[in-house]
Amino acid sequence: MPRFRASKVTLPPLRRLLLVLCLGLLAACRSAPVQEMSEARQAIEAARAVGAEQYAPDKLEQALSSLREAEQMLNDRRFRDARRSARRARDQAIDARQSAQSASGGD
């Protein structure tokens, strides 16, 4: 029986770089949004620290609701959706913090 020899496949450097970047992007989309969840939690704590519970309760509640959504999506392994909700929670918490600072006369 004849033996078949696998040929070595090589890619030009630019294609190799594009392949690595695409694989990295794909991996990032499939990984848990740990950084985004952490940023959302920190933004919520920062909003609470300047009195958002008193001065911007509706905005703070929106941020908390978005964070709960993100946590549920994370549990369901819907990482892309969880990442979006966590970013939304972060942005809402930042808005709540800014509103609370304005309402309380802070800078």
C-alpha positions in Angstrom: 0.0 0.0 0.0 1.3 3.4 -0.8 1.9 5.8 2.1 0.4 9.2 1.9 2.4 12.0 3.3 0.6 15.0 4.7 1.8 18.2 3.1 2.8 21.1 5.3 0.4 24.0 4.9 1.9 27.4 5.3 0.2 30.8 5.3 1.7 34.1 4.3 2.4 36.3 7.4 -0.5 38.7 6.8 -3.0 35.8 6.5 -1.6 34.2 9.6 -2.0 37.4 11.5 -5.6 37.8 10.2 -6.4 34.2 11.3 -5.0 34.8 14.7 -6.9 38.1 15.1 -10.2 36.4 14.0 -9.7 33.5 16.4 -8.9 35.9 19.2 -12.1 37.9 18.5 -14.1 34.8 18.4 -12.7 33.6 21.7 -13.4 37.0 23.2 -17.1 36.8 22.2 -17.3 33.3 23.7 -15.7 34.0 27.0 -17.5 35.2 30.1 -17.7 39.0 30.4 -15.8 39.1 33.7 -14.3 42.6 33.1 -17.7 44.1 32.1 -19.5 42.6 35.1 -16.8 44.0 37.4 -17.0 47.5 35.8 -20.8 47.5 36.2 -20.6 46.5 39.9 -18.0 49.2 40.5 -20.0 51.9 38.8 -23.1 50.9 40.8 -21.1 51.2 44.0 -19.7 54.5 42.9 -23.2 55.7 42.3 -24.3 54.6 45.7 -21.3 56.3 47.3 -22.5 59.7 46.1 -26.1 59.2 47.2 -27.8 57.8 44.0 -30.3 55.8 46.2 -31.6 59.2 47.5 -31.0 61.5 44.5 -31.4 59.3 41.5 -33.2 56.1 42.6 -34.9 55.4 39.3 -31.6 55.6 37.4 -29.9 53.4 40.0 -32.7 50.9 39.8 -32.3 50.7 36.0 -28.6 50.0 36.4 -29.3 47.3 39.0 -32.0 45.7 36.8 -29.5 45.6 33.8 -26.9 44.0 36.1 -29.4 41.4 37.2 -30.2 40.7 33.5 -26.5 40.3 32.8 -26.1 37.9 35.7 -29.0 35.8 34.4 -27.6 35.8 30.9 -24.2 34.8 32.3 -25.7 31.9 34.1 -27.4 30.9 30.9 -24.0 31.1 29.1 -25.3 33.9 26.8 -22.0 35.7 27.0 -22.6 38.2 24.2 -25.9 39.3 25.6 -24.5 39.4 29.2 -21.7 41.6 28.0 -24.2 44.1 26.4 -26.3 44.2 29.5 -23.3 44.6 31.8 -22.1 47.6 29.7 -25.6 49.0 29.8 -25.6 48.6 33.6 -22.3 50.4 33.8 -23.5 53.3 31.6 -26.7 53.6 33.6 -24.8 53.6 36.9 -22.5 56.3 35.6 -25.6 58.3 34.6 -27.1 57.7 38.1 -23.8 58.9 39.8 -23.7 62.0 37.7 -27.4 62.8 38.4 -26.9 62.3 42.1 -23.8 64.5 42.2 -25.7 67.3 40.4 -28.7 66.9 42.6 -26.7 66.9 45.8 -24.6 69.9 44.8 -21.4 67.7 44.5 -18.9 68.2 41.7 
